[in-house]
Amino acid sequence: MFELGFGKLLLIGIVALIVLGPERLPKAARLAGLWIRRVRAYWFNMRAELERELAAEDMRKQLDGAKQAMQDAGTEVQRLSQATIADETKPGDGSSHGDHAQ
């Protein structure tokens, strides 16, 4: 965001002391600290909420991918089982699994 070094903080303090005076400066500093804490807490809450939402979206995508993979696997199993059944019932190859007269 922006950088505040020691020199800049000292300059801000001197200007605040001149503008506000020694009587009102402590109260103004407490009020400024309160607002800074509130803004930081709000910022961290918003950031955490955004990270949670992004994580939830990522989990949804992974779940959808796994669901699609399961559906594809189920389709493949059905196709293979139907092909196996068709091969077993095919007449004329002499290798059926039924009873043979010996």
PyMOL commands that set and color helices and strands:
alter all, ss='L'
color gray80, all
select helices_A, chain A and resi 6-88
alter helices_A, ss='H'
color red, helices_A
deselect
rebuild
show_as cartoon
